[in-house]
Amino acid sequence: MSSESTRLTSEAITLSAAAILNSLISVLGNRGLLSPEEEREVYRAAAEMIDEASGDDEDGTYELARELIELRMADI
């Protein structure tokens, strides 16, 4: 696998995980299984994980994933 292919795969996994997390936490919150504070706690942890994985984010993929999480936190 080329380095470009590996990079794209890594970025796709990160974005996919962020989308799945966003959906899961939203559903759990809407069903009353998580309080608003618990939702924010999960999103904060996810944002930290993205920060740790971001490395040299040349094209801004990780930054975009983090922004999506921050937008969701603002909605809670």
Residue, then its C-alpha position, 0 to 999 in steps of 0.5 A: m500500500s502506498s503512503e498516500s493510500t495509507r494516509l487516505t485510509s487513516e483519514a477515512i477511518t477517523l472521519s467514519a469513527a467521528a460520524i458513528l460516534n456523533s450518531l451514537i451519542s445523539v441517539l443515546g441522548n435523545r432516548g434519555l440514556l445519557s444526560p447532557e453533561e454525559e454527552r459533552e463528556v463523551y464528545r470531549a474525550a472524542a475530541e481529545m482522541i482526534d487531537e492525539a491522532s492528528g499528527d501533521d494534519e496537512d489537509g485539515t481532515y482531523e481539524l474538520a472532524r474535531e470541528l464536527i464534534e465541537l458543533r455537536m457539543a454546542d448543540i447540547 
